[in-house]
Amino acid sequence: MKILAIETSCDDTGVAVLEVSKTSNFKVLSNVIASQIKVHQKYGGVFPMMAKREHQRNLVPVFMRALKQAKLLKISNSQFLISKTEKIKEILGREPELYKKLVSFLKKYDKPKVDFISVTNGPGLEPCLWVGVNFAKALSYVWDIPVIPVNHIEGHILVNFLNPRPHALNPKSFPAIALVVSGGHTQIILVRKPFGAAQGKLFSYEILGETRDDAAGECFDKCAKILGLGYPGGPIISKMAEGIKPTNTLPRPMFNTKDYDFSFSGLKTAVLYADRKVANKNINYKRAMSAEVQQAIIDVLIKKTTKAIKDFGAKSLILGGGVSANKELRKQFKACLLGQEKLIDTELIFPEPKLSTDNGLMIAVTGYFNRRNSLQPGSVQAKKWEKIVANGNLRI
């Protein structure tokens, strides 16, 4: 089985091809990503309509690179049915540039040997989501291949099971707590045991807590902008903070509340006020503030997450999302759960750093698991392309 996956939820255009054997072993045939960082750098954040425009420009070239890497890009020996162009134009009515690129591609290349398409339909920036969704719908229409819509948050969780380790899908490792932390989301999710039949999905989920304002990644970006460090803020602050010991001068919002929710807007404000009082904003000051910001965010994430682990008797902790690639966050979670400071007898599961950020591979893996469970009663995973819609506020 070969899965073609498309991810356009924010500012990364991702296309992947995943091969799954009869014994459910995964083989990555391609995983291509086009970043828009340079486009959005001067604004210090992502502009949805600008990101949509870039997805239109990037999607077909990324798509072709992914197919080529997977050895599925073949020159066509048959004539493309011109009669189909009007329907494609209708499907891509809001993406005229993408329409032209796709028709040009279809006239030149054959249908690749893939079994189904997996596409992110939410949550995310809705203008961006629609680019990927409509592209998948057009391909489904032309090639008569089924489409499986995928929840982006679930993708960040299930990418951890791309290369199953001994514990990966062992029911004894569940229930688990998932911490999905990125530029747009910060959520603590209860993941109940696998192989359930909840709406045909591999797991059933319950959101225990989430941010009430800024996500952790958004806080990194805004604090980096205040400090004049550039965009994206997370990697820059992480690098600036290396080797610097924080002195805990910044607040830890909602640190002692009894719920599992987060709030990072107050931290951003505290950094703004502190920055206004400093006259000499040299490199040493910026490094010290970077260490403070990073540690404040980490402290809150660890405190809330370990509370959820204890309260629900979780056997595993699953990390996902771009911020989970932060080296210091991983180091401190390891110390808390696995090292000498071990506080809780809990397994720690996290992806390779390159799979923490948005990518098509996580959508392929999730599409596979949901497809596998699509025969369960009440499943809504396999859909006709006409019925698939983007939903920026989609819940897991």
C-alpha positions in Angstrom: 0.0 0.0 0.0 1.3 3.5 -0.9 -0.1 6.6 0.7 0.2 10.1 -0.8 0.0 12.8 1.9 -0.5 16.5 1.8 0.1 19.1 4.6 -0.6 22.8 4.3 -2.0 23.8 7.7 0.3 26.8 8.2 3.4 27.9 6.5 5.1 24.6 5.5 4.1 22.9 2.3 4.6 19.2 2.8 4.1 16.2 0.6 5.1 12.6 1.5 4.8 9.1 0.1 4.6 6.3 2.6 4.7 2.6 1.7 3.1 0.1 4.2 3.7 -3.6 3.9 1.1 -6.3 4.7 2.7 -6.6 8.1 2.3 -2.9 8.7 6.0 -2.1 8.4 6.5 1.5 7.2 8.9 2.5 4.5 9.4 6.3 3.8 9.6 6.8 0.1 9.7 10.6 0.3 9.0 13.5 2.6 9.5 16.9 1.0 8.9 20.2 2.7 9.0 23.8 1.4 9.4 26.3 4.2 8.1 29.9 4.0 10.3 31.2 6.8 12.0 33.8 4.6 8.7 35.1 3.3 7.3 35.8 6.8 10.6 36.8 8.6 10.2 40.5 8.2 6.7 40.4 9.7 7.7 38.3 12.7 4.8 35.9 12.1 2.7 34.1 9.5 0.2 36.1 7.4 -2.5 33.7 6.3 -3.2 35.1 2.9 0.5 35.4 2.1 0.9 31.8 3.3 -1.9 30.7 1.0 -0.3 32.3 -2.0 3.0 30.5 -1.3 1.2 27.2 -0.9 -0.2 27.7 -4.4 3.2 28.4 -5.8 5.0 25.6 -3.9 2.5 22.7 -3.9 3.0 21.3 -7.4 6.8 21.5 -7.4 6.9 19.9 -3.9 4.5 17.3 -5.1 6.6 16.5 -8.1 9.8 16.2 -6.0 8.0 13.8 -3.6 6.8 11.6 -6.5 10.3 11.7 -8.1 12.0 10.6 -4.9 9.4 7.8 -4.5 10.1 6.8 -8.1 6.5 7.4 -9.0 6.9 10.3 -11.5 6.4 8.9 -14.9 6.0 10.7 -18.3 2.5 10.1 -19.6 1.9 7.9 -22.7 -1.8 8.7 -22.8 -3.7 11.9 -23.6 -5.1 13.8 -20.6 -8.8 14.2 -20.8 -9.4 17.8 -21.6 -13.0 17.3 -20.5 -11.9 17.1 -16.9 -10.3 20.6 -16.9 -13.6 22.4 -16.2 -14.3 20.4 -13.1 -10.7 20.8 -11.9 -11.1 24.6 -12.5 -14.3 24.5 -10.4 -12.6 22.6 -7.5 -9.6 25.0 -7.6 -11.7 28.1 -8.1 -10.1 29.9 -5.2 -6.6 28.8 -6.2 -6.2 29.9 -9.9 -2.4 29.7 -9.9 -2.5 26.1 -8.5 -5.1 25.2 -11.1 -2.7 26.2 -14.0 0.2 24.3 -12.4 -1.8 21.2 -11.8 -3.3 21.0 -15.3 0.1 21.4 -16.8 1.4 18.5 -14.6 -1.6 16.3 -15.4 -1.0 16.7 -19.2 2.6 15.6 -18.8 2.6 12.8 -16.2 0.8 9.6 -15.5 -1.3 8.7 -12.5 1.2 7.4 -9.8 0.6 4.0 -8.2 -0.8 5.2 -4.9 -3.7 3.7 -3.0 -5.2 6.7 -1.3 -4.5 10.4 -0.5 -4.3 11.6 3.1 -4.7 15.4 3.6 -4.8 17.7 6.6 -8.2 19.3 6.8 -7.7 21.1 10.2 -7.0 22.6 12.6 -4.8 25.4 11.2 -5.1 28.6 9.1 -8.2 28.0 7.0 -7.0 29.8 3.8 -3.9 27.5 3.9 -5.9 24.4 4.7 -8.1 24.9 1.7 -5.2 24.9 -0.7 -4.2 21.4 0.4 -7.7 20.1 0.7 -8.7 21.4 -2.8 -5.5 20.0 -4.3 -6.3 16.6 -2.8 -9.9 16.8 -4.1 -8.8 17.6 -7.6 -6.4 14.7 -7.6 -9.0 12.4 -6.2 -11.4 13.5 -9.0 -9.0 13.0 -11.8 -7.3 9.8 -10.6 -10.3 8.2 -8.9 -8.4 7.7 -5.6 -10.1 7.9 -2.2 -9.2 10.7 0.2 -8.9 10.5 4.0 -9.0 13.8 5.9 -6.6 14.0 8.8 -6.6 16.0 12.0 -3.3 17.9 12.2 -3.0 17.5 16.0 -3.5 13.7 15.7 -0.7 13.7 13.1 1.7 15.2 15.7 0.8 12.3 18.0 0.8 9.4 15.6 4.0 10.3 13.8 5.6 8.9 17.0 4.6 5.4 15.8 6.2 5.7 12.4 8.9 3.2 13.4 7.3 1.2 16.2 9.6 0.6 19.1 8.7 -2.3 21.5 6.4 0.0 23.5 4.9 1.9 20.6 1.5 0.3 20.2 1.6 -1.9 23.3 -1.7 -1.5 25.2 0.3 -1.6 28.4 1.8 1.8 27.5 -1.7 3.4 27.7 -3.4 5.5 28.8 -0.9 8.1 27.7 -0.7 11.9 28.0 0.2 13.8 24.8 1.7 17.2 25.0 1.3 18.9 21.6 3.1 22.2 21.6 3.7 24.4 18.5 3.3 27.9 17.1 -0.5 27.5 16.9 -1.4 24.9 19.6 -0.5 24.0 23.1 -2.7 21.1 24.3 -2.5 18.4 26.9 -4.5 15.4 25.6 -5.5 12.1 27.3 -4.8 9.2 24.8 -6.7 6.1 25.8 -5.6 2.6 24.9 -5.1 1.7 21.2 -7.2 -0.6 19.0 -10.4 1.1 20.1 -13.4 1.6 17.8 -14.1 5.3 18.7 -15.3 6.7 15.3 -13.0 4.3 13.6 -9.8 5.8 15.0 -6.8 4.1 16.4 -7.2 6.0 19.7 -9.8 7.9 21.5 -8.8 11.4 22.8 -9.8 13.9 25.4 -8.4 17.4 25.6 -7.6 18.0 29.2 -6.2 21.5 28.8 -5.0 24.0 26.3 -3.8 27.6 26.0 -6.3 30.4 26.7 -4.4 32.9 24.6 -0.9 32.5 23.0 0.5 29.1 22.2 4.0 28.4 23.5 5.5 28.7 20.0 3.7 31.9 19.4 5.1 33.2 22.7 8.6 32.3 21.6 8.1 34.2 18.4 6.7 37.3 20.1 9.4 37.4 22.7 12.1 37.0 20.1 10.6 39.9 18.2 10.6 42.1 21.3 14.3 41.2 21.8 15.1 41.9 18.2 16.2 38.3 17.5 14.3 37.5 14.4 11.8 34.8 13.3 11.1 32.0 14.0 11.7 32.7 17.6 11.9 29.2 19.1 15.1 28.0 17.4 16.8 31.4 17.8 15.9 31.7 21.6 17.1 28.1 22.1 20.4 28.8 20.5 20.9 32.1 22.4 20.1 30.4 25.7 22.7 27.7 25.3 25.1 27.6 28.3 23.2 30.4 30.2 21.8 29.6 33.6 18.3 31.3 34.1 17.7 33.3 37.3 13.9 32.8 37.3 13.1 36.5 37.1 10.1 36.1 34.7 6.6 35.0 35.8 5.2 31.5 35.2 1.6 32.2 34.2 -1.0 29.7 35.6 1.8 27.7 37.2 -0.1 26.8 40.4 -3.6 26.5 39.0 -5.3 23.2 39.5 -6.4 22.8 35.9 -4.3 21.8 32.8 -4.7 25.1 30.9 -2.0 27.5 29.8 -1.6 31.2 29.3 1.5 32.7 27.8 0.4 36.2 26.9 1.4 37.5 30.4 4.9 36.1 29.9 5.2 38.0 26.6 4.0 41.2 28.4 6.5 40.8 31.2 9.3 40.5 28.6 8.1 43.7 26.9 8.0 45.7 30.1 11.4 44.3 31.2 12.9 45.1 27.9 11.7 48.7 28.0 13.7 49.3 31.2 17.0 48.2 29.7 19.2 50.7 28.1 22.1 48.5 26.9 20.5 45.7 25.0 23.8 43.9 24.1 24.3 40.3 23.3 24.7 39.2 26.9 21.4 40.8 27.8 19.7 39.1 24.9 21.2 35.7 25.8 20.1 36.1 29.5 16.6 37.0 28.5 16.4 34.1 26.0 17.3 31.7 28.8 14.7 33.3 31.0 12.0 33.0 28.4 12.8 29.5 27.5 12.9 28.3 31.1 9.7 30.0 32.0 7.9 28.2 29.2 9.5 24.9 30.0 8.6 25.1 33.7 4.9 25.6 32.9 4.8 22.9 30.3 6.5 20.4 32.6 4.4 21.3 35.7 1.1 21.0 33.9 2.0 17.9 32.0 3.4 16.0 35.0 0.3 16.9 36.9 -1.9 15.3 34.2 0.4 12.2 34.2 -0.1 11.8 37.9 -3.8 12.6 37.9 -4.7 10.1 35.2 -2.1 7.4 35.9 -0.6 7.7 32.5 1.9 5.1 31.5 3.5 7.1 28.7 4.1 10.7 27.7 3.9 11.5 24.0 5.5 14.8 22.8 4.6 16.4 19.4 4.7 19.8 17.6 7.4 22.1 16.6 8.3 23.3 20.1 8.9 19.6 21.2 12.1 19.8 19.1 13.5 22.2 21.6 16.6 20.5 23.0 16.3 22.0 26.6 12.6 20.9 26.8 13.5 17.4 25.8 16.5 17.3 28.2 14.4 18.4 31.1 11.5 16.1 30.3 14.1 13.2 30.1 15.5 14.2 33.5 12.1 14.4 35.0 10.8 11.1 33.6 13.9 9.1 32.9 17.0 10.5 34.5 18.4 10.9 38.0 15.7 13.4 38.8 13.1 10.8 37.9 9.8 11.9 39.4 7.3 9.7 37.6 7.6 6.1 36.3 6.5 7.0 32.8 7.8 6.3 29.3 8.8 9.2 27.2 7.9 9.0 23.5 8.9 11.7 21.1 9.7 11.9 17.3 13.0 12.8 15.6 13.3 16.6 15.7 12.8 16.9 12.0 9.4 15.2 12.4 8.3 17.4 15.2 7.6 20.3 12.8 4.8 20.2 10.3 5.4 17.6 7.5 3.5 15.3 5.1 4.8 12.1 6.7 2.8 12.6 9.9 -0.3 13.0 7.8 0.5 9.8 5.9 1.0 7.8 9.1 -2.3 9.1 10.6 -4.1 8.5 7.3 -2.9 4.9 7.4 -4.0 4.2 10.9 -7.4 5.8 10.3 -7.8 3.9 7.1 -7.0 0.7 8.8 -9.7 1.3 11.4 -12.2 2.7 8.9 -14.3 -0.5 9.0 -15.1 0.1 12.6 -18.7 1.0 13.4 -19.4 4.7 13.0 -16.2 5.4 11.1 -16.1 8.7 9.2 -12.6 8.5 7.9 -13.1 7.4 4.3 -14.9 10.1 2.4 -15.9 11.0 -1.1 -13.8 14.0 -2.2 -16.9 16.2 -2.6 -17.6 16.0 1.1 -14.2 17.0 2.4 -14.0 20.5 3.9 -11.3 22.5 5.7 -12.0 23.5 9.3 -9.5 25.8 11.0 -11.0 25.0 14.4 -11.2 21.3 14.0 -11.0 19.5 17.4 -9.3 16.1 17.9 
